[in-house]
Amino acid sequence: MAVVILLVVAQLVLPGIAEKQLRDRLGRSGTVESVQISAFPAIELLWNHADRVVVRMRNYHSGTAHLGSLLSEAGGVDAVDATAGTLTAGLLTVRDAVLQKRGDGVTATAEVTESDLRAAIPVLQSVVPVASGGGELTLRGTATLFGVTATVDATARAQNGQILVTPDVPFGGFATITVFANPAVEVQGIAAIPTVDGFRATATGRIR
């Protein structure tokens, strides 16, 4: 009987404690609107396992390493649904970000505006997706450097779990930029569609 009472109390109390801890942690990096954690039996939370976590944030600001750490810790959660009105990771800010995790599979989407790209990379004047397929994305951008304006294509692709961007010019491989890399997450493919003032990007991958 005592065991049954203990389990009932745990079911009532532990989710609220876990929600407060997660809310406090996320609140250090942004504005949290709501956090919901579901687990049955709730005592699984003591071993960092949950059935579902739902997070709604108005904004979130952190480095990619911290994002990767949170995703790694989410490995014990069966399903995650998280949204952020604005999300800033490093230099780049994205909007209407949505992350879904089912098992070890992860899908993330977000809108990238031209103004946010210019803020992150001042030499860029515009970037639009011109082709998407096979887990790769071709971007076409206009850049001004030393008073010279030119249009250059670049290929963004998933390689070895990272997101790399390589200019499509002779010896462009020497100018390859690593956009995202974290040992906790293996990116498997990226795609995008144009929007009115930028593009909406999608990345798929898995938790390692």
C-alpha positions in Angstrom: 0.0 0.0 0.0 2.8 2.4 0.9 4.4 1.8 -2.6 1.1 2.6 -4.3 0.8 5.9 -2.3 4.4 6.8 -3.1 3.7 6.3 -6.8 0.6 8.4 -6.7 2.4 11.2 -4.9 5.2 11.0 -7.4 2.8 11.2 -10.3 1.3 14.3 -8.9 4.4 16.1 -7.8 7.4 15.1 -10.0 6.1 16.6 -13.3 5.6 20.0 -11.7 9.1 19.9 -10.2 10.6 18.9 -13.6 8.7 21.6 -15.4 9.9 24.3 -12.9 13.5 23.1 -13.3 13.3 23.2 -17.1 11.5 26.6 -17.1 14.2 28.1 -14.8 17.0 26.7 -17.0 15.5 28.0 -20.2 14.6 31.3 -18.6 18.3 32.1 -18.3 18.5 32.2 -22.1 15.1 33.7 -23.1 11.5 34.3 -22.3 9.5 31.1 -21.5 5.8 31.1 -22.2 5.0 27.6 -21.2 6.5 24.2 -20.3 4.7 20.9 -20.1 6.2 17.5 -19.2 4.4 14.2 -19.4 5.7 11.0 -18.0 4.0 7.7 -16.9 4.9 6.5 -14.5 6.3 9.9 -13.3 9.0 8.2 -11.3 10.8 7.8 -14.7 11.7 11.5 -14.4 14.2 10.6 -11.7 16.2 8.8 -14.5 15.8 11.7 -16.9 13.1 9.9 -19.0 9.8 11.4 -20.1 7.1 10.6 -22.6 6.7 14.2 -24.0 8.0 17.7 -23.4 6.3 20.7 -24.9 8.1 24.1 -24.8 6.9 27.5 -26.0 9.3 30.4 -25.9 8.9 34.0 -27.0 12.6 34.3 -27.7 15.8 32.3 -27.0 19.4 33.4 -27.2 22.4 31.0 -26.8 25.4 29.5 -28.5 25.1 26.4 -30.7 27.0 24.4 -28.0 24.3 25.1 -25.5 21.6 24.1 -28.0 23.4 20.9 -28.6 23.7 20.2 -24.9 19.9 20.6 -24.5 19.2 18.3 -27.4 21.6 15.7 -26.0 19.8 15.8 -22.7 16.5 15.3 -24.6 17.7 11.9 -25.7 15.7 10.4 -22.8 12.5 12.0 -24.0 10.3 10.1 -26.5 8.7 13.3 -28.1 9.7 16.9 -28.0 7.8 19.9 -29.5 9.5 23.2 -29.0 8.8 26.6 -30.6 10.5 30.0 -30.3 9.3 33.3 -31.9 12.9 34.4 -32.3 16.0 32.2 -31.8 19.5 33.5 -31.9 22.4 31.1 -32.1 25.8 32.7 -32.4 25.6 35.6 -35.0 22.4 34.5 -36.7 18.8 35.1 -35.7 16.0 33.0 -37.1 12.2 33.4 -36.6 9.2 31.1 -36.0 11.6 28.3 -35.1 10.0 24.9 -34.6 11.8 21.7 -33.3 10.3 18.3 -33.2 11.9 15.1 -31.9 10.4 11.7 -32.2 12.6 8.9 -30.9 16.1 9.9 -31.9 14.9 11.7 -35.1 14.9 15.5 -35.1 13.4 18.0 -37.6 13.9 21.8 -37.2 12.4 24.5 -39.3 12.9 28.3 -39.1 12.5 31.4 -41.2 15.6 33.3 -42.2 15.1 36.9 -43.3 17.4 38.9 -45.5 17.7 41.6 -42.8 18.9 39.0 -40.2 21.4 37.6 -42.7 22.8 41.1 -43.3 23.1 41.7 -39.6 25.1 38.5 -39.3 27.2 38.9 -42.4 27.3 42.6 -43.4 28.8 42.0 -46.9 25.6 40.1 -48.0 22.9 42.1 -49.6 20.5 39.2 -50.4 20.3 35.4 -50.3 17.7 33.2 -51.8 17.4 29.4 -52.3 17.5 28.5 -56.0 17.6 24.7 -55.7 17.0 22.1 -53.1 17.2 18.3 -53.2 19.2 15.3 -52.1 19.8 16.8 -48.7 21.6 19.8 -50.2 20.6 23.4 -50.7 21.9 25.9 -53.3 21.8 29.5 -52.3 22.3 32.5 -54.5 23.5 35.7 -52.9 24.7 39.2 -53.8 27.7 40.4 -51.9 29.7 43.6 -52.0 33.4 43.6 -51.0 36.0 46.3 -51.6 33.4 48.2 -53.6 32.8 45.3 -56.0 29.3 43.7 -56.2 28.9 40.1 -57.5 26.4 37.3 -57.5 27.7 34.1 -56.1 26.1 30.6 -55.6 26.9 28.5 -52.6 26.0 25.0 -51.7 24.9 24.2 -48.1 25.0 20.5 -47.3 25.1 18.0 -44.4 28.5 16.3 -44.2 29.7 14.2 -41.3 26.8 15.4 -39.2 27.7 19.1 -39.7 26.2 21.8 -41.9 28.8 23.2 -44.4 28.5 26.0 -46.8 30.9 26.1 -49.8 31.0 28.9 -52.5 30.5 27.5 -56.0 33.6 29.0 -57.4 37.0 27.6 -58.4 38.9 26.5 -55.3 35.7 27.2 -53.3 36.5 24.3 -51.0 39.1 26.4 -49.4 36.4 28.9 -48.3 34.1 26.3 -46.8 32.3 27.6 -43.7 31.0 25.3 -40.9 27.6 26.7 -40.0 26.6 24.1 -37.4 28.6 21.4 -35.7 27.8 19.6 -32.4 28.8 16.1 -31.3 25.3 15.6 -29.8 23.5 16.0 -33.1 24.0 14.4 -36.5 22.5 16.6 -39.3 21.5 14.4 -42.2 19.9 16.9 -44.7 18.7 20.4 -45.3 16.2 22.1 -47.6 14.5 25.5 -48.0 11.7 27.3 -49.8 11.5 31.0 -50.6 9.4 33.4 -48.5 8.5 37.1 -49.0 11.5 38.4 -47.3 13.9 35.4 -47.1 13.5 31.7 -46.9 12.2 29.0 -44.6 14.9 26.4 -43.9 14.4 22.8 -42.7 17.1 20.5 -41.3 16.7 16.8 -40.4 18.9 14.7 -38.3 19.2 12.5 -35.2 20.4 12.6 -31.6 23.6 10.7 -31.2 
